[in-house]
Amino acid sequence: MNLEESIANYQPTAEAIAVVKQAKIVLLAGIAGAGKDTIKGRLLQRDDFHDIVSHTTRPPRSNNGIDEIDGIDYRFIDITTAQAMIQNHEFIEVKFVHGTVYGTSVAAVRDASDNGKIAITDVDVQGVDEYKAISSQVIAIFVLPPSYEAWLERLHKRYASDDEFSAAFPRRRESAIKELKRTLAVPYYHFLINDDLERAVQAADEIAHQSDVFHRKDDEARLVARDLLQAIEQSAS
């Protein structure tokens, strides 16, 4: 069985399932440019959060001139190490994306739980589904820009030139549509509108500390997500 097949057939062990069910876990997802990484960084400055640092086989990147750091941004590993971790069932969830392995380890979540911390990480919607299949108590937050126009502005800042943005935008738009459709099709996301960073961080903190219950503001944020999806779809037509 090759690496891609091993990942496609991967199942967490009973031990991994027990760790996830015992831990308090918050998953941050969101379309590119929504601000989930910034919100996660602010939450990690608070004493009661612990970062689940994911593993990846891709090399470190430079973001806006700042190089990624091993153990902080990701745990950078080679393919041989990834294969061994998969064989030893050391991951809770693992995926193969465009030739690259990404996964979160059992040990990372156990460390957070053992220290009485809220384990937090940013994942894609596929990763959220995998966690939710293990435990319905995992809290999923999907970060949204306040509008289509705000999303374009934020996304544009990620690129050094208009040409780079134009080349990347069709892929970003397609991914955003898929992610929003998926999140709107299931009932377990707290949609978080990142219109003001401090307010968004505080809202994420409140969601993380409560039981996974929903309020009227969740319904209102869901409507914003629907409007955003519609606007992005219309931009593609």
Buried (B, 14 or more C-beta within 10 A) or exposed (E): EEBEEBBEEBEBBEEBBBBBEBBBBBBBBBBBBBBBBBBBEBBEEEEBBBBBBBBBBBEEEEEEEEEBEEEEBBBBBEEEBBBEBBEEBBBBBBBBEEEEBBBBBBEBBBBBBEEEBBBBBBBBBBBBBBBBEBBEBBBBBBBBBBBBEBBBEBBBEBBEEEEEBEEBBEEBBEBBBEBBEBBBEEEBBBBBBBBEEEEBBEBBBEBBEEEEEBEEEBEEBBEBBEEBBEBBBEEEE
